Amino acid sequence: MKNDVRELRLAAGLSQRELAEALAVSRQTVNSIETGRYDPSLPLAIAIARRFQRSVEEIFHVD
Amino acid sequence: MSTDRPLGAHRVAATVIYLAAVALIVVVGLLVQEHGPGNMGRGMVQGAGVGLVGGLFVLWRVTRRPASATTFERSWTQTGDERDDAVLTRALAVLGLVTFPVTAAATIAVALGSPVEMVLALLLMTQFAVGAVAFAVINRRS
């Protein structure tokens, strides 16, 4: 599954560590999500979407 | 999802588990030293002691330096997030699958006359190695 987390994070001026702290996960988890190696659970995907004020469908997509 | 679990509860649980582990190691170590072959009891206590010290170091890192703790440290202390739990679960699943044929091979080796102590030691080391490699590979790929 692809996602736009990295682009949104950079646009918001956040480091991986800062986003990880905001989501209460580890920096490795944020990095794994951004590189597509790990697909987050629905609660975490919703938390990410809320952090960037987007919908889950806008951030996570299959293509 | 969260790493923001109450550390106080973890500390109490960890302390209780550690005290129980120390008591168990001492009792079993004395029993094995008394009834086991050679220096098996001493070796068991020494190995378990090293493991306990390593565990205390991991707990210290997770408590004092959570930002720099590794996936391994977070997952084994149950302070990790959902990815840490997933990595540990998958690594343990691999270990569980491998355990069956490895144990069968060890049983056959004993049946064919191999020294039981040596086979058991090799079995334990193999399982540790499989678990460690599985964890490292899954952690790198996910």
N, CA and C atoms of all chains as a GROMACS GRO file, in nm:
protein
  615
    1MET      N    1   0.085  -0.119   0.000
    1MET     CA    2   0.000   0.000   0.000
    1MET      C    3   0.089   0.125   0.000
    2LYS      N    4   0.056   0.218  -0.089
    2LYS     CA    5   0.132   0.342  -0.097
    2LYS      C    6   0.072   0.444   0.000
    3ASN      N    7   0.152   0.545   0.034
    3ASN     CA    8   0.098   0.652   0.118
    3ASN      C    9   0.177   0.780   0.095
    4ASP      N   10   0.116   0.890   0.139
    4ASP     CA   11   0.177   1.022   0.121
    4ASP      C   12   0.227   1.080   0.253
    5VAL      N   13   0.257   0.992   0.347
    5VAL     CA   14   0.295   1.040   0.481
    5VAL      C   15   0.423   1.124   0.474
    6ARG      N   16   0.520   1.077   0.397
    6ARG     CA   17   0.647   1.150   0.390
    6ARG      C   18   0.626   1.292   0.334
    7GLU      N   19   0.551   1.300   0.226
    7GLU     CA   20   0.526   1.431   0.165
    7GLU      C   21   0.453   1.523   0.262
    8LEU      N   22   0.352   1.470   0.328
    8LEU     CA   23   0.274   1.551   0.423
    8LEU      C   24   0.360   1.594   0.542
    9ARG      N   25   0.443   1.504   0.587
    9ARG     CA   26   0.530   1.536   0.701
    9ARG      C   27   0.629   1.647   0.664
   10LEU      N   28   0.688   1.634   0.547
   10LEU     CA   29   0.785   1.736   0.504
   10LEU      C   30   0.715   1.870   0.482
   11ALA      N   31   0.595   1.864   0.426
   11ALA     CA   32   0.520   1.989   0.403
   11ALA      C   33   0.486   2.057   0.535
   12ALA      N   34   0.465   1.975   0.638
   12ALA     CA   35   0.433   2.031   0.770
   12ALA      C   36   0.558   2.071   0.847
   13GLY      N   37   0.675   2.043   0.791
   13GLY     CA   38   0.800   2.080   0.856
   13GLY      C   39   0.831   1.997   0.979
   14LEU      N   40   0.789   1.872   0.975
   14LEU     CA   41   0.812   1.783   1.090
   14LEU      C   42   0.923   1.684   1.059
   15SER      N   43   0.999   1.650   1.161
   15SER     CA   44   1.095   1.542   1.147
   15SER      C   45   1.022   1.411   1.177
   16GLN      N   46   1.086   1.300   1.141
   16GLN     CA   47   1.025   1.170   1.172
   16GLN      C   48   1.006   1.154   1.322
   17ARG      N   49   1.103   1.202   1.398
   17ARG     CA   50   1.094   1.189   1.544
   17ARG      C   51   0.977   1.270   1.599
   18GLU      N   52   0.959   1.391   1.546
   18GLU     CA   53   0.849   1.475   1.594
   18GLU      C   54   0.713   1.413   1.561
   19LEU      N   55   0.702   1.359   1.439
   19LEU     CA   56   0.575   1.294   1.403
   19LEU      C   57   0.553   1.169   1.489
   20ALA      N   58   0.661   1.096   1.512
   20ALA     CA   59   0.650   0.976   1.595
   20ALA      C   60   0.601   1.012   1.735
   21GLU      N   61   0.655   1.120   1.791
   21GLU     CA   62   0.612   1.161   1.925
   21GLU      C   63   0.466   1.204   1.924
   22ALA      N   64   0.425   1.270   1.819
   22ALA     CA   65   0.285   1.314   1.810
   22ALA      C   66   0.190   1.195   1.799
   23LEU      N   67   0.237   1.088   1.737
   23LEU     CA   68   0.152   0.969   1.717
   23LEU      C   69   0.173   0.864   1.826
   24ALA      N   70   0.268   0.891   1.918
   24ALA     CA   71   0.301   0.796   2.025
   24ALA      C   72   0.348   0.662   1.970
   25VAL      N   73   0.431   0.669   1.867
   25VAL     CA   74   0.495   0.548   1.814
   25VAL      C   75   0.645   0.576   1.804
   26SER      N   76   0.721   0.476   1.762
   26SER     CA   77   0.865   0.496   1.749
   26SER      C   78   0.899   0.559   1.614
   27ARG      N   79   1.019   0.619   1.608
   27ARG     CA   80   1.064   0.678   1.482
   27ARG      C   81   1.078   0.571   1.374
   28GLN      N   82   1.120   0.451   1.415
   28GLN     CA   83   1.134   0.342   1.318
   28GLN      C   84   1.000   0.307   1.255
   29THR      N   85   0.894   0.318   1.333
   29THR     CA   86   0.760   0.288   1.280
   29THR      C   87   0.721   0.392   1.175
   30VAL      N   88   0.746   0.519   1.204
   30VAL     CA   89   0.716   0.623   1.106
   30VAL      C   90   0.796   0.600   0.979
   31ASN      N   91   0.924   0.568   0.995
   31ASN     CA   92   1.010   0.544   0.879
   31ASN      C   93   0.959   0.423   0.798
   32SER      N   94   0.920   0.318   0.867
   32SER     CA   95   0.870   0.199   0.798
   32SER      C   96   0.739   0.227   0.724
   33ILE      N   97   0.654   0.310   0.783
   33ILE     CA   98   0.529   0.345   0.716
   33ILE      C   99   0.559   0.428   0.592
   34GLU      N  100   0.648   0.524   0.605
   34GLU     CA  101   0.680   0.612   0.492
   34GLU      C  102   0.740   0.534   0.374
   35THR      N  103   0.820   0.435   0.405
   35THR     CA  104   0.884   0.359   0.297
   35THR      C  105   0.796   0.245   0.247
   36GLY      N  106   0.679   0.230   0.309
   36GLY     CA  107   0.585   0.128   0.262
   36GLY      C  108   0.616  -0.012   0.308
   37ARG      N  109   0.711  -0.027   0.401
   37ARG     CA  110   0.744  -0.161   0.450
   37ARG      C  111   0.645  -0.208   0.555
   38TYR      N  112   0.577  -0.111   0.618
   38TYR     CA  113   0.480  -0.148   0.721
   38TYR      C  114   0.350  -0.073   0.697
   39ASP      N  115   0.241  -0.148   0.691
   39ASP     CA  116   0.109  -0.087   0.677
   39ASP      C  117   0.049  -0.070   0.816
   40PRO      N  118   0.017   0.053   0.854
   40PRO     CA  119  -0.032   0.076   0.991
   40PRO      C  120  -0.171   0.017   1.011
   41SER      N  121  -0.205  -0.004   1.138
   41SER     CA  122  -0.340  -0.046   1.172
   41SER      C  123  -0.436   0.069   1.141
   42LEU      N  124  -0.564   0.037   1.138
   42LEU     CA  125  -0.663   0.142   1.110
   42LEU      C  126  -0.659   0.254   1.214
   43PRO      N  127  -0.651   0.223   1.346
   43PRO     CA  128  -0.642   0.334   1.442
   43PRO      C  129  -0.522   0.425   1.419
   44LEU      N  130  -0.407   0.366   1.384
   44LEU     CA  131  -0.289   0.450   1.360
   44LEU      C  132  -0.305   0.528   1.230
   45ALA      N  133  -0.364   0.466   1.128
   45ALA     CA  134  -0.388   0.538   1.003
   45ALA      C  135  -0.483   0.656   1.026
   46ILE      N  136  -0.583   0.635   1.109
   46ILE     CA  137  -0.675   0.746   1.141
   46ILE      C  138  -0.602   0.855   1.218
   47ALA      N  139  -0.515   0.815   1.310
   47ALA     CA  140  -0.439   0.915   1.386
   47ALA      C  141  -0.350   0.997   1.294
   48ILE      N  142  -0.290   0.931   1.196
   48ILE     CA  143  -0.205   1.002   1.099
   48ILE      C  144  -0.291   1.098   1.017
   49ALA      N  145  -0.405   1.049   0.973
   49ALA     CA  146  -0.494   1.133   0.892
   49ALA      C  147  -0.540   1.255   0.970
   50ARG      N  148  -0.573   1.235   1.096
   50ARG     CA  149  -0.616   1.348   1.179
   50ARG      C  150  -0.503   1.448   1.200
   51ARG      N  151  -0.382   1.394   1.216
   51ARG     CA  152  -0.268   1.484   1.239
   51ARG      C  153  -0.248   1.579   1.120
   52PHE      N  154  -0.274   1.528   1.001
   52PHE     CA  155  -0.255   1.612   0.882
   52PHE      C  156  -0.388   1.667   0.828
   53GLN      N  157  -0.493   1.647   0.905
   53GLN     CA  158  -0.626   1.699   0.869
   53GLN      C  159  -0.668   1.653   0.729
   54ARG      N  160  -0.647   1.526   0.705
   54ARG     CA  161  -0.690   1.464   0.579
   54ARG      C  162  -0.772   1.339   0.613
   55SER      N  163  -0.828   1.280   0.509
   55SER     CA  164  -0.895   1.152   0.531
   55SER      C  165  -0.793   1.039   0.510
   56VAL      N  166  -0.826   0.923   0.564
   56VAL     CA  167  -0.736   0.808   0.548
   56VAL      C  168  -0.720   0.775   0.400
   57GLU      N  169  -0.832   0.786   0.325
   57GLU     CA  170  -0.828   0.752   0.182
   57GLU      C  171  -0.738   0.846   0.103
   58GLU      N  172  -0.727   0.969   0.150
   58GLU     CA  173  -0.640   1.064   0.080
   58GLU      C  174  -0.493   1.032   0.100
   59ILE      N  175  -0.460   0.975   0.215
   59ILE     CA  176  -0.320   0.949   0.248
   59ILE      C  177  -0.275   0.810   0.206
   60PHE      N  178  -0.361   0.712   0.229
   60PHE     CA  179  -0.325   0.573   0.198
   60PHE      C  180  -0.404   0.526   0.076
   61HIS      N  181  -0.334   0.473  -0.020
   61HIS     CA  182  -0.401   0.429  -0.141
   61HIS      C  183  -0.323   0.315  -0.207
   62VAL      N  184  -0.395   0.239  -0.289
   62VAL     CA  185  -0.333   0.127  -0.360
   62VAL      C  186  -0.317   0.166  -0.505
   63ASP      N  187  -0.194   0.186  -0.548
   63ASP     CA  188  -0.168   0.208  -0.692
   63ASP      C  189  -0.019   0.200  -0.722
   64MET      N  190  -0.111   0.062   1.945
   64MET     CA  191  -0.056   0.173   1.869
   64MET      C  192   0.035   0.258   1.956
   65SER      N  193   0.001   0.274   2.080
   65SER     CA  194   0.069   0.373   2.161
   65SER      C  195   0.192   0.316   2.232
   66THR      N  196   0.293   0.401   2.254
   66THR     CA  197   0.405   0.366   2.341
   66THR      C  198   0.386   0.433   2.476
   67ASP      N  199   0.275   0.504   2.492
   67ASP     CA  200   0.254   0.586   2.610
   67ASP      C  201   0.182   0.507   2.718
   68ARG      N  202   0.238   0.392   2.756
   68ARG     CA  203   0.178   0.312   2.860
   68ARG      C  204   0.234   0.353   2.995
   69PRO      N  205   0.160   0.330   3.103
   69PRO     CA  206   0.211   0.370   3.235
   69PRO      C  207   0.336   0.292   3.272
   70LEU      N  208   0.448   0.363   3.290
   70LEU     CA  209   0.573   0.296   3.321
   70LEU      C  210   0.574   0.242   3.464
   71GLY      N  211   0.495   0.303   3.554
   71GLY     CA  212   0.489   0.255   3.692
   71GLY      C  213   0.443   0.110   3.699
   72ALA      N  214   0.340   0.078   3.623
   72ALA     CA  215   0.289  -0.059   3.622
   72ALA      C  216   0.394  -0.154   3.565
   73HIS      N  217   0.465  -0.107   3.462
   73HIS     CA  218   0.571  -0.190   3.404
   73HIS      C  219   0.681  -0.215   3.507
   74ARG      N  220   0.716  -0.112   3.584
   74ARG     CA  221   0.823  -0.128   3.682
   74ARG      C  222   0.787  -0.231   3.788
   75VAL      N  223   0.664  -0.223   3.838
   75VAL     CA  224   0.620  -0.319   3.940
   75VAL      C  225   0.621  -0.460   3.882
   76ALA      N  226   0.564  -0.476   3.762
   76ALA     CA  227   0.560  -0.608   3.699
   76ALA      C  228   0.700  -0.660   3.673
   77ALA      N  229   0.788  -0.572   3.623
   77ALA     CA  230   0.926  -0.614   3.594
   77ALA      C  231   0.998  -0.656   3.721
   78THR      N  232   0.978  -0.581   3.830
   78THR     CA  233   1.044  -0.614   3.956
   78THR      C  234   0.998  -0.750   4.008
   79VAL      N  235   0.868  -0.773   4.004
   79VAL     CA  236   0.813  -0.900   4.051
   79VAL      C  237   0.867  -1.015   3.966
   80ILE      N  238   0.865  -0.995   3.833
   80ILE     CA  239   0.914  -1.100   3.742
   80ILE      C  240   1.062  -1.128   3.767
   81TYR      N  241   1.139  -1.022   3.789
   81TYR     CA  242   1.282  -1.042   3.810
   81TYR      C  243   1.312  -1.114   3.940
   82LEU      N  244   1.241  -1.076   4.046
   82LEU     CA  245   1.263  -1.144   4.175
   82LEU      C  246   1.224  -1.291   4.165
   83ALA      N  247   1.114  -1.319   4.096
   83ALA     CA  248   1.072  -1.458   4.078
   83ALA      C  249   1.173  -1.534   3.994
   84ALA      N  250   1.227  -1.467   3.891
   84ALA     CA  251   1.326  -1.533   3.804
   84ALA      C  252   1.453  -1.564   3.882
   85VAL      N  253   1.498  -1.470   3.964
   85VAL     CA  254   1.619  -1.493   4.043
   85VAL      C  255   1.598  -1.610   4.138
   86ALA      N  256   1.483  -1.612   4.205
   86ALA     CA  257   1.454  -1.722   4.300
   86ALA      C  258   1.451  -1.854   4.226
   87LEU      N  259   1.386  -1.857   4.110
   87LEU     CA  260   1.375  -1.980   4.032
   87LEU      C  261   1.512  -2.028   3.985
   88ILE      N  262   1.593  -1.933   3.939
   88ILE     CA  263   1.727  -1.970   3.889
   88ILE      C  264   1.812  -2.028   4.001
   89VAL      N  265   1.806  -1.966   4.119
   89VAL     CA  266   1.886  -2.015   4.232
   89VAL      C  267   1.842  -2.156   4.271
   90VAL      N  268   1.711  -2.176   4.282
   90VAL     CA  269   1.659  -2.307   4.324
   90VAL      C  270   1.694  -2.414   4.220
   91VAL      N  271   1.664  -2.384   4.094
   91VAL     CA  272   1.691  -2.483   3.988
   91VAL      C  273   1.841  -2.506   3.973
   92GLY      N  274   1.918  -2.397   3.984
   92GLY     CA  275   2.063  -2.409   3.974
   92GLY      C  276   2.120  -2.501   4.081
   93LEU      N  277   2.072  -2.484   4.205
   93LEU     CA  278   2.119  -2.570   4.314
   93LEU      C  279   2.079  -2.715   4.290
   94LEU      N  280   1.956  -2.735   4.242
   94LEU     CA  281   1.909  -2.872   4.214
   94LEU      C  282   1.992  -2.937   4.104
   95VAL      N  283   2.017  -2.862   3.997
   95VAL     CA  284   2.094  -2.917   3.884
   95VAL      C  285   2.238  -2.942   3.927
   96GLN      N  286   2.294  -2.851   4.007
   96GLN     CA  287   2.431  -2.871   4.054
   96GLN      C  288   2.442  -2.996   4.141
   97GLU      N  289   2.336  -3.020   4.219
   97GLU     CA  290   2.338  -3.135   4.310
   97GLU      C  291   2.318  -3.266   4.235
   98HIS      N  292   2.223  -3.264   4.140
   98HIS     CA  293   2.185  -3.390   4.075
   98HIS      C  294   2.228  -3.401   3.929
   99GLY      N  295   2.269  -3.291   3.869
   99GLY     CA  296   2.304  -3.293   3.727
   99GLY      C  297   2.449  -3.335   3.706
  100PRO      N  298   2.484  -3.363   3.579
  100PRO     CA  299   2.621  -3.405   3.548
  100PRO      C  300   2.718  -3.286   3.542
  101GLY      N  301   2.841  -3.309   3.584
  101GLY     CA  302   2.948  -3.210   3.571
  101GLY      C  303   2.915  -3.076   3.634
  102ASN      N  304   2.948  -2.970   3.561
  102ASN     CA  305   2.926  -2.834   3.610
  102ASN      C  306   2.800  -2.772   3.549
  103MET      N  307   2.703  -2.856   3.517
  103MET     CA  308   2.582  -2.808   3.451
  103MET      C  309   2.510  -2.702   3.534
  104GLY      N  310   2.502  -2.724   3.665
  104GLY     CA  311   2.432  -2.628   3.752
  104GLY      C  312   2.500  -2.494   3.753
  105ARG      N  313   2.632  -2.495   3.765
  105ARG     CA  314   2.707  -2.368   3.766
  105ARG      C  315   2.691  -2.296   3.632
  106GLY      N  316   2.701  -2.372   3.524
  106GLY     CA  317   2.685  -2.311   3.391
  106GLY      C  318   2.547  -2.252   3.372
  107MET      N  319   2.447  -2.322   3.424
  107MET     CA  320   2.311  -2.270   3.410
  107MET      C  321   2.295  -2.139   3.486
  108VAL      N  322   2.347  -2.135   3.609
  108VAL     CA  323   2.334  -2.014   3.690
  108VAL      C  324   2.412  -1.899   3.625
  109GLN      N  325   2.530  -1.929   3.572
  109GLN     CA  326   2.610  -1.823   3.507
  109GLN      C  327   2.538  -1.770   3.383
  110GLY      N  328   2.487  -1.862   3.301
  110GLY     CA  329   2.416  -1.818   3.181
  110GLY      C  330   2.291  -1.738   3.214
  111ALA      N  331   2.216  -1.786   3.312
  111ALA     CA  332   2.095  -1.714   3.353
  111ALA      C  333   2.131  -1.578   3.413
  112GLY      N  334   2.243  -1.573   3.487
  112GLY     CA  335   2.285  -1.446   3.545
  112GLY      C  336   2.319  -1.344   3.438
  113VAL      N  337   2.390  -1.388   3.335
  113VAL     CA  338   2.421  -1.298   3.223
  113VAL      C  339   2.292  -1.249   3.157
  114GLY      N  340   2.198  -1.341   3.140
  114GLY     CA  341   2.069  -1.304   3.081
  114GLY      C  342   1.994  -1.202   3.166
  115LEU      N  343   1.997  -1.220   3.297
  115LEU     CA  344   1.929  -1.125   3.386
  115LEU      C  345   1.993  -0.988   3.381
  116VAL      N  346   2.127  -0.985   3.379
  116VAL     CA  347   2.197  -0.856   3.370
  116VAL      C  348   2.163  -0.787   3.238
  117GLY      N  349   2.163  -0.866   3.129
  117GLY     CA  350   2.124  -0.810   2.999
  117GLY      C  351   1.982  -0.756   3.001
  118GLY      N  352   1.893  -0.831   3.067
  118GLY     CA  353   1.755  -0.786   3.079
  118GLY      C  354   1.742  -0.657   3.157
  119LEU      N  355   1.821  -0.645   3.265
  119LEU     CA  356   1.819  -0.521   3.344
  119LEU      C  357   1.869  -0.402   3.262
  120PHE      N  358   1.972  -0.428   3.179
  120PHE     CA  359   2.025  -0.322   3.093
  120PHE      C  360   1.919  -0.276   2.993
  121VAL      N  361   1.847  -0.373   2.936
  121VAL     CA  362   1.740  -0.339   2.842
  121VAL      C  363   1.631  -0.257   2.911
  122LEU      N  364   1.595  -0.299   3.031
  122LEU     CA  365   1.492  -0.225   3.106
  122LEU      C  366   1.538  -0.082   3.135
  123TRP      N  367   1.666  -0.068   3.169
  123TRP     CA  368   1.721   0.064   3.197
  123TRP      C  369   1.713   0.152   3.073
  124ARG      N  370   1.748   0.096   2.958
  124ARG     CA  371   1.745   0.174   2.833
  124ARG      C  372   1.602   0.214   2.797
  125VAL      N  373   1.510   0.119   2.810
  125VAL     CA  374   1.370   0.148   2.774
  125VAL      C  375   1.311   0.254   2.867
  126THR      N  376   1.353   0.250   2.994
  126THR     CA  377   1.299   0.346   3.090
  126THR      C  378   1.365   0.482   3.077
  127ARG      N  379   1.497   0.483   3.066
  127ARG     CA  380   1.571   0.610   3.068
  127ARG      C  381   1.590   0.670   2.930
  128ARG      N  382   1.606   0.588   2.830
  128ARG     CA  383   1.632   0.638   2.694
  128ARG      C  384   1.536   0.572   2.594
  129PRO      N  385   1.408   0.593   2.611
  129PRO     CA  386   1.312   0.526   2.522
  129PRO      C  387   1.328   0.563   2.375
  130ALA      N  388   1.375   0.686   2.350
  130ALA     CA  389   1.388   0.731   2.210
  130ALA      C  390   1.495   0.652   2.136
  131SER      N  391   1.596   0.607   2.207
  131SER     CA  392   1.706   0.536   2.140
  131SER      C  393   1.694   0.384   2.157
  132ALA      N  394   1.588   0.339   2.223
  132ALA     CA  395   1.570   0.195   2.240
  132ALA      C  396   1.541   0.130   2.105
  133THR      N  397   1.584   0.004   2.092
  133THR     CA  398   1.564  -0.067   1.966
  133THR      C  399   1.428  -0.138   1.966
  134THR      N  400   1.390  -0.185   1.847
  134THR     CA  401   1.266  -0.261   1.836
  134THR      C  402   1.269  -0.382   1.928
  135PHE      N  403   1.385  -0.448   1.931
  135PHE     CA  404   1.401  -0.566   2.017
  135PHE      C  405   1.374  -0.531   2.162
  136GLU      N  406   1.435  -0.421   2.207
  136GLU     CA  407   1.420  -0.382   2.348
  136GLU      C  408   1.276  -0.343   2.381
  137ARG      N  409   1.214  -0.268   2.291
  137ARG     CA  410   1.076  -0.225   2.317
  137ARG      C  411   0.979  -0.343   2.315
  138SER      N  412   0.997  -0.432   2.216
  138SER     CA  413   0.901  -0.540   2.203
  138SER      C  414   0.910  -0.639   2.319
  139TRP      N  415   1.033  -0.671   2.360
  139TRP     CA  416   1.048  -0.769   2.468
  139TRP      C  417   1.009  -0.714   2.604
  140THR      N  418   1.010  -0.582   2.620
  140THR     CA  419   0.967  -0.523   2.748
  140THR      C  420   0.820  -0.480   2.740
  141GLN      N  421   0.756  -0.511   2.627
  141GLN     CA  422   0.613  -0.477   2.610
  141GLN      C  423   0.588  -0.327   2.622
  142THR      N  424   0.685  -0.248   2.580
  142THR     CA  425   0.667  -0.103   2.582
  142THR      C  426   0.662  -0.047   2.440
  143GLY      N  427   0.656  -0.136   2.342
  143GLY     CA  428   0.662  -0.093   2.204
  143GLY      C  429   0.527  -0.055   2.146
  144ASP      N  430   0.530  -0.009   2.023
  144ASP     CA  431   0.407   0.025   1.954
  144ASP      C  432   0.360  -0.096   1.873
  145GLU      N  433   0.261  -0.072   1.785
  145GLU     CA  434   0.202  -0.186   1.714
  145GLU      C  435   0.300  -0.255   1.621
  146ARG      N  436   0.393  -0.179   1.560
  146ARG     CA  437   0.490  -0.242   1.471
  146ARG      C  438   0.586  -0.331   1.552
  147ASP      N  439   0.631  -0.284   1.667
  147ASP     CA  440   0.719  -0.364   1.751
  147ASP      C  441   0.652  -0.496   1.788
  148ASP      N  442   0.525  -0.487   1.827
  148ASP     CA  443   0.451  -0.609   1.862
  148ASP      C  444   0.438  -0.702   1.741
  149ALA      N  445   0.416  -0.644   1.623
  149ALA     CA  446   0.400  -0.725   1.503
  149ALA      C  447   0.530  -0.798   1.469
  150VAL      N  448   0.642  -0.727   1.482
  150VAL     CA  449   0.772  -0.789   1.452
  150VAL      C  450   0.798  -0.906   1.547
  151LEU      N  451   0.772  -0.883   1.676
  151LEU     CA  452   0.795  -0.990   1.775
  151LEU      C  453   0.703  -1.109   1.748
  152THR      N  454   0.577  -1.081   1.718
  152THR     CA  455   0.481  -1.189   1.693
  152THR      C  456   0.524  -1.273   1.574
  153ARG      N  457   0.565  -1.206   1.467
  153ARG     CA  458   0.605  -1.280   1.347
  153ARG      C  459   0.733  -1.360   1.371
  154ALA      N  460   0.827  -1.302   1.446
  154ALA     CA  461   0.952  -1.373   1.475
  154ALA      C  462   0.924  -1.497   1.560
  155LEU      N  463   0.835  -1.483   1.657
  155LEU     CA  464   0.801  -1.597   1.741
  155LEU      C  465   0.726  -1.704   1.661
  156ALA      N  466   0.647  -1.660   1.564
  156ALA     CA  467   0.577  -1.755   1.479
  156ALA      C  468   0.677  -1.838   1.398
  157VAL      N  469   0.778  -1.772   1.344
  157VAL     CA  470   0.883  -1.844   1.269
  157VAL      C  471   0.953  -1.942   1.361
  158LEU      N  472   0.988  -1.895   1.481
  158LEU     CA  473   1.055  -1.982   1.577
  158LEU      C  474   0.969  -2.103   1.611
  159GLY      N  475   0.839  -2.079   1.630
  159GLY     CA  476   0.747  -2.189   1.661
  159GLY      C  477   0.742  -2.291   1.551
  160LEU      N  478   0.739  -2.246   1.428
  160LEU     CA  479   0.734  -2.339   1.314
  160LEU      C  480   0.863  -2.421   1.304
  161VAL      N  481   0.976  -2.354   1.326
  161VAL     CA  482   1.105  -2.423   1.312
  161VAL      C  483   1.129  -2.520   1.427
  162THR      N  484   1.069  -2.489   1.542
  162THR     CA  485   1.093  -2.571   1.661
  162THR      C  486   1.054  -2.718   1.639
  163PHE      N  487   0.944  -2.740   1.565
  163PHE     CA  488   0.898  -2.879   1.547
  163PHE      C  489   1.001  -2.967   1.475
  164PRO      N  490   1.046  -2.930   1.355
  164PRO     CA  491   1.144  -3.017   1.288
  164PRO      C  492   1.278  -3.023   1.361
  165VAL      N  493   1.319  -2.913   1.424
  165VAL     CA  494   1.448  -2.914   1.494
  165VAL      C  495   1.441  -3.008   1.614
  166THR      N  496   1.329  -3.003   1.687
  166THR     CA  497   1.314  -3.092   1.802
  166THR      C  498   1.304  -3.238   1.756
  167ALA      N  499   1.238  -3.260   1.643
  167ALA     CA  500   1.230  -3.396   1.589
  167ALA      C  501   1.369  -3.446   1.553
  168ALA      N  502   1.450  -3.359   1.493
  168ALA     CA  503   1.587  -3.399   1.456
  168ALA      C  504   1.668  -3.430   1.582
  169ALA      N  505   1.648  -3.349   1.687
  169ALA     CA  506   1.721  -3.374   1.811
  169ALA      C  507   1.679  -3.508   1.873
  170THR      N  508   1.549  -3.536   1.866
  170THR     CA  509   1.500  -3.664   1.920
  170THR      C  510   1.562  -3.782   1.846
  171ILE      N  511   1.568  -3.771   1.715
  171ILE     CA  512   1.628  -3.877   1.634
  171ILE      C  513   1.776  -3.892   1.667
  172ALA      N  514   1.843  -3.777   1.687
  172ALA     CA  515   1.986  -3.782   1.721
  172ALA      C  516   2.007  -3.855   1.853
  173VAL      N  517   1.921  -3.828   1.950
  173VAL     CA  518   1.931  -3.898   2.080
  173VAL      C  519   1.903  -4.047   2.061
  174ALA      N  520   1.802  -4.076   1.980
  174ALA     CA  521   1.768  -4.218   1.956
  174ALA      C  522   1.882  -4.293   1.890
  175LEU      N  523   1.961  -4.221   1.810
  175LEU     CA  524   2.074  -4.285   1.741
  175LEU      C  525   2.198  -4.291   1.828
  176GLY      N  526   2.186  -4.242   1.952
  176GLY     CA  527   2.297  -4.258   2.045
  176GLY      C  528   2.381  -4.134   2.072
  177SER      N  529   2.339  -4.018   2.024
  177SER     CA  530   2.416  -3.895   2.052
  177SER      C  531   2.401  -3.857   2.200
  178PRO      N  532   2.502  -3.794   2.257
  178PRO     CA  533   2.494  -3.755   2.398
  178PRO      C  534   2.378  -3.658   2.422
  179VAL      N  535   2.294  -3.692   2.518
  179VAL     CA  536   2.172  -3.614   2.542
  179VAL      C  537   2.205  -3.470   2.579
  180GLU      N  538   2.305  -3.451   2.668
  180GLU     CA  539   2.339  -3.314   2.712
  180GLU      C  540   2.380  -3.228   2.593
  181MET      N  541   2.462  -3.286   2.505
  181MET     CA  542   2.509  -3.211   2.388
  181MET      C  543   2.394  -3.177   2.295
  182VAL      N  544   2.305  -3.274   2.272
  182VAL     CA  545   2.191  -3.251   2.182
  182VAL      C  546   2.100  -3.142   2.238
  183LEU      N  547   2.074  -3.147   2.368
  183LEU     CA  548   1.988  -3.044   2.429
  183LEU      C  549   2.052  -2.906   2.419
  184ALA      N  550   2.183  -2.900   2.443
  184ALA     CA  551   2.251  -2.771   2.434
  184ALA      C  552   2.244  -2.716   2.291
  185LEU      N  553   2.269  -2.803   2.194
  185LEU     CA  554   2.262  -2.762   2.052
  185LEU      C  555   2.120  -2.720   2.014
  186LEU      N  556   2.022  -2.794   2.068
  186LEU     CA  557   1.881  -2.760   2.040
  186LEU      C  558   1.848  -2.621   2.091
  187LEU      N  559   1.890  -2.592   2.214
  187LEU     CA  560   1.862  -2.460   2.272
  187LEU      C  561   1.932  -2.349   2.194
  188MET      N  562   2.059  -2.373   2.160
  188MET     CA  563   2.134  -2.270   2.086
  188MET      C  564   2.074  -2.248   1.948
  189THR      N  565   2.031  -2.357   1.884
  189THR     CA  566   1.968  -2.344   1.752
  189THR      C  567   1.841  -2.260   1.761
  190GLN      N  568   1.762  -2.286   1.863
  190GLN     CA  569   1.637  -2.211   1.878
  190GLN      C  570   1.665  -2.063   1.903
  191PHE      N  571   1.765  -2.033   1.986
  191PHE     CA  572   1.804  -1.893   2.009
  191PHE      C  573   1.845  -1.827   1.877
  192ALA      N  574   1.928  -1.900   1.801
  192ALA     CA  575   1.979  -1.845   1.675
  192ALA      C  576   1.866  -1.821   1.576
  193VAL      N  577   1.775  -1.918   1.564
  193VAL     CA  578   1.661  -1.902   1.472
  193VAL      C  579   1.577  -1.782   1.512
  194GLY      N  580   1.549  -1.770   1.642
  194GLY     CA  581   1.469  -1.656   1.690
  194GLY      C  582   1.536  -1.524   1.662
  195ALA      N  583   1.667  -1.518   1.687
  195ALA     CA  584   1.741  -1.392   1.667
  195ALA      C  585   1.744  -1.354   1.519
  196VAL      N  586   1.773  -1.452   1.433
  196VAL     CA  587   1.781  -1.424   1.289
  196VAL      C  588   1.643  -1.384   1.235
  197ALA      N  589   1.540  -1.457   1.277
  197ALA     CA  590   1.404  -1.425   1.232
  197ALA      C  591   1.366  -1.284   1.273
  198PHE      N  592   1.397  -1.248   1.397
  198PHE     CA  593   1.363  -1.114   1.446
  198PHE      C  594   1.437  -1.007   1.364
  199ALA      N  595   1.567  -1.031   1.343
  199ALA     CA  596   1.648  -0.931   1.270
  199ALA      C  597   1.597  -0.913   1.127
  200VAL      N  598   1.568  -1.024   1.060
  200VAL     CA  599   1.522  -1.017   0.921
  200VAL      C  600   1.386  -0.948   0.912
  201ILE      N  601   1.294  -0.989   0.997
  201ILE     CA  602   1.158  -0.930   0.993
  201ILE      C  603   1.164  -0.783   1.031
  202ASN      N  604   1.248  -0.749   1.127
  202ASN     CA  605   1.261  -0.609   1.168
  202ASN      C  606   1.315  -0.524   1.053
  203ARG      N  607   1.406  -0.580   0.976
  203ARG     CA  608   1.465  -0.505   0.865
  203ARG      C  609   1.366  -0.489   0.749
  204ARG      N  610   1.281  -0.590   0.731
  204ARG     CA  611   1.192  -0.589   0.615
  204ARG      C  612   1.055  -0.527   0.641
  205SER      N  613   1.025  -0.493   0.765
  205SER     CA  614   0.892  -0.438   0.792
  205SER      C  615   0.901  -0.304   0.864
   0.00000   0.00000   0.00000
